[in-house]
Each structure stands twice: as structure tokens, then as C-alpha cells.
Amino acid sequence: MSSTVELSTPLAEIPKLAARERSALEKAGFVTAGDVLTHFPKRYEDRRQFDRFPSEASMTPVCIHGRVTDTSLRRFGRRKQFFEATLEEISDDAFSHPVVCRWFNMPWIHKIIAADQELVVFGKPKQSGKRLVIDHPEFEIVDPESEEASIHLRRITPVYRLGSGVSQRPLRTLLHRLLEELDPESVPDLLPAPPETGGAGEAAAEGSGNFRYAHLQQIHFPEDFDALKAARRYFAFEEFFSLQINVARRRREYLSRPGKAHSDGAVLLTQWFQQLPFELTDAQKHVIKEIRADLKSNRPMNRLLQGDVGSGKTAVALAAMLIVVEAGYQCALMAPTQILAEQHFLTLQRQLAGLDVRISLRTSAKQQDDFLELEGAPQIVVGTHALIHDNVAFQELGLVVIDEQHKFGVAQRGRLIEEGRVPDVLVMTATPIPRTLTMTVYGDLDVSILDELPPGRGTVITAVRPASKTVDAARFVRDHLAQGRQAYIVYPLIEDSETLKLKSATVEHERWVPRFPDHEVGLLHGRLRPDEKDAVMTRFRSGEIQVLVCTTVIEVGVDVPNANIMLIYNAERFGLAQLHQLRGRIGRGAHKSYCILMADMKKGSAEALAKLQVLEDTTDGFEIAEADLELRGPGDVLGTAQSGLPDLKLGDLVTDTALVKEARDLARRILEEDPELAAPEHEALRALSVKSREALVT
């Protein structure tokens, strides 16, 4: 058949595509032939071998070959009918049972199936009275004289995710026809060389010189499982490579900008060290040394600082800011929430007391004073998104510190960076990021890790308990309050919901107050006015409030060393990383701490309860991050919209670590040889890079 279709061909121009089918495809989001051809199967069914006729019902589909011995068209209800075809095994097997195939309200079936025909049928047998039946099976009439390969049966058959109005069999038929009519020249290889895969598709590509075209054939209609494995690996590698080429180009572009050294001595740093009431950990000292080297360089710093909850990231960031301030530049510290920004501001005020450093807080557009124009402009500005959206005009921005990077998008980070003349950038996260995500999403950043907790921290014991044990939990909290400690009680909702059967902070707060008649019980949630939140947190820090009933508004940054108990209700509904972040609010003092996960044991799924077991077993943030990635996937862990990580069709960031590394190495090698991808052989790659870069900032 002649090649008439290219990847860019609109659906409306595909020959013999019915208007109804085209409309369904367009509603499902398909625009071109390429959209259809890159809609890869979600799984495959091995229909190459014929099973023996079943003797009992089964949840496993069977593929059988038999002869039609009887047919009947029956009616039921008003204007409803069903067609039955009785199928018997062709072989002479006295123990074989006939199977009845049924189709409801499909009157055209009886016009094409007749007695004495041979059928290949695929479906799940079930018991109906004394008969074994298969409802609405996939079927094919066997034509002994036809040599044409089957599309739906007698092969490794693709099964696709379907949109509304799109059916499996017509979609498979369309894909098979598109592959037959596809012009190989319209499917250029994006990769300069394929990954080491092997398989039939690889062998076919060697002859055609087009690996991508050959693997496209095999990903949909594989000759065997080796060819399928090779095709899947090829396209997974292509996905990772498209991400890595973008990350590598972004890194090269940033480093090519004219930077400036933002380090000129360490007097302030030394003064701060001398007044610190604690000793920095070896890990903190090592990371500060790395940052000082970056700040001394004319190359712009672009560094990711990973550290588990309580590892001392803020102290490292403060050391960096003092170095930059002494060199005569301003610093911006941006946090995702107002509470966290205010917490940072108070921490900086406390730790810099006695040092000649001017600090300002900027969290809302309502702050009308243009403090940057006042005499003695602040040297450190702490804020939220207001630092981006309120057009804050920095005079000499030398360092940008971004806390909780996964809460911000790549474009937001870039906007703040553009406020200065290529400032140095330090990105911090208390959410340990699995290695594959670090390479993929943050591959343009150098990485430093704080893998050591400061001395003097109490241990944290985590336990899962039924939510029905609230009386016992209250008694446990009461015992610790009597010893002078404080407690958090966390709920997923602010107020009760008609649709979500979960507990809420405002309603439960009223129930906790009488349980602790001798103690003050406070309430904190995101709908309180900023001044109300400040007042509650100030009273909790000072010990006036002993029990804080709250939502996840305390997830990051809140630091009350005397609080050593946390109850988390509906714990099964939270993500692993979020639970670990919440748990990080306790264990910050010298006292032994307890995180009690109050779960609904009856309504919680087995997967949700198994997730809580991970938290019982470990406090290692990186172990938890890997488990969270495996359970939820990268889009949910990072927030796809925020991270800029596009959906991966075939690549798996949990299992494909080696493939990600291989793609990164290849991308870097290509850009070293051809930084602008200007070579003719990189034309398709250049277009791919532009497309990926656009996806990362939209």
C-alpha cells in the first residue's frame, strides 16, 4: 500500500476515516495522525495460543478456536434482543464443553455469524445456569484461504486507554491502517543512536535506517515480546532524552550568562558563628563550604539543597545570605506560605540580633510602604509570591533563596531570578527527592545534601492506631501535658463537608476543649486572617496554648521544640511525603516525641494502610520519598503543573533510573559537541528541544 499519511496529517485528511469516528477521536483530544500513533497501548494480551475450551467460569480471558453448531436470535423486554452462537471445540475431545457466545442489542451480529463457520473468540467465560457463556467476546471469522495477518486475535494484541466514544476494536483497526500507510520519512529518528535494546524491531531498523519508524510498528503490533521490550525501551529512552536535552540546554544557558562574584570576606559569618548557641553539623559545614566556593566564582550559582526535616537548611541559607550581604548585595528569601515566611523572618531576627543586618518582611500587596526606597534599604527581604507579583524593585539582588522548591513552578523561579543581574540561586527542599526526579526535574542544578541531623534532637516514635481510640489518645496526650509538653492535633479539613466524610478542625476543636479542662486548646487553619494566625502561633510558641488543633497549615517551617506529640486524623487520606513533613514538626527538642497516625481501619484501603506502615518503619526521608514515588508517581509527588514534568507515556521514573542516567549522559555529550543543535542531523532534535522547553514553562 502506498504511503499517504504523515505524523502531521490532520484527522480530517486521513483517507476512509468515518466522520463519526473522527468526531469521537477529536473529542478525546486527538488532532493528527501522530497523536493517534503515539497513543501507546496500556497493556497487551497474548492471543497467539488457543486455549482448551473452559469447563468452568474464570476471571482470566481465554482465546479459543471452535466451530459454530447453532445460532439463535431472541427477544426480551420491549424492543430488546440478543444473539447467541454455540461454539464447540474442533478437535475430537469427548470431555470438551460447548461455549455460548452472546451479544445483546447488536442485531447486525446475526447477519455475519452462521452455523458451520469457524470462529476465534476472546473473552471471560462465566456460568449462566448450566451453560458457560462469554458475553460480547472479541471474535474473528476464520477464512482458511486468507493469508492476511489478524489484527485483533492470534497475535500479541494491544489494548488501549479509551476516551468517551472511542472503542477498542475500531481504534486498533485505525492504528493498523495508519501504520501501513505511514510515510517512514515523516518519522525521523530523534535519537542519534538507539539505546542498547536488541529485538526484532532493532533488526528491522538496521535495514531501513529508521529506528523510530520500526519501533513504532513494534510498540503497537509486536512480532514477539522481545521486540515489544525493545520498542518500549526505545520510546521510554526518547521521553527521558527529550527531558534531559531541555534540562542540559537550560543549565548551559544559565551558566553562559555573565555572572558576578558575591563574596568579599567573612566577617559577618564569623560573628554569627561565634554567637550561635549550637554547633553546626559536619554536613552543614561541608555544604556551606560548597556554597562559598560558588559565591566566589563569576559563574552563577544554581544549587539545590536537599535536607530532611530538621537537618538545618535554614542555617545554611542564612550563612550564604550573610556572605552576600557583606559583599554589598541584597538577598531574597521566598517561602510558599505566609506562615513559613513569617517563621523565617522571626528566625532571622532572632539569630541576627546584635549583627548589623537590615531585614524586611514582604508577604502581601497590602503592605503599601515601598520599603526598598526607604533610607537604608533592607539587605535581606523575606516574602512569599509577593516578591514576584508585587513588582518589588531590588537594587542589587545578589542571592535568591527559594524554600520548598516543589511548591513553585520553573517559570516562577525564573521570574524571580530575572529580578537581578543573574543572581546566585539556592533552592531548598525538605522533601527528599528520589534520584531519578533530581536528574529529570532539577538536572540544571548542582545538588547538595544535608544527611545529618543536629545533635540533641529527641527520637520520634510513629504508631498507627484506629481513629476509634480517641479516648486513649486523649489520655496519652494529657499525661504529657502534665509533664509540661505541648501537642498538635491535625485534621484534613477546616470545616465539615457533605461530600467528604472526613473530620474537620473547627468541629473537632470544640470536642477537644472539654477533654483538656486544665489546658488551653487553640485552633489554627488557613482561613484565619494573617494577624489571627500570628497571634495563635505566638501563643503556642510561648506555651500559653498547650494543644493546637490545626490543619496542614503547619506542614512546613513551624518550629516549637517543646511540642512532642502529634495526632493526625484520617491519616490514610494523606500522602507519605506530607505525613513525613507533618511529623517533622515534632522531635525538634530534646524530648522523646510521638507521632500517632489515627486511621480509619474499616474504610481505608489496604494500599493506604500499607503506606502508613512505611512511616512506622522508618524516619529516613529518602526511603519515604522512594516509596511515595512508587505509590503515587512523579506527577503527584511533585505536582505536574508545578514541576513542569510532562506526563510520561512509557518511561517509569521508579524503575528506569539507569535509562534516565543514560539519556542524561547522551544529552550532555551532544550539547558539548553541538551546543545550539545546529547540525543538519540534529534538526528533529532541535524541534523536540523547543517543544519540551515550552512544556516546562506552561
Order of alpha helices (4+ residues) and beta strands (2+ residues): alpha-alpha-beta-beta-beta-beta-beta-beta-beta-beta-beta-alpha-alpha-alpha-alpha-alpha-alpha-beta-alpha-beta-alpha-beta-beta-alpha-beta-alpha-beta-alpha-beta-beta-alpha-beta-alpha-beta-alpha-beta-beta-alpha-beta-alpha-alpha-alpha-alpha-alpha-alpha
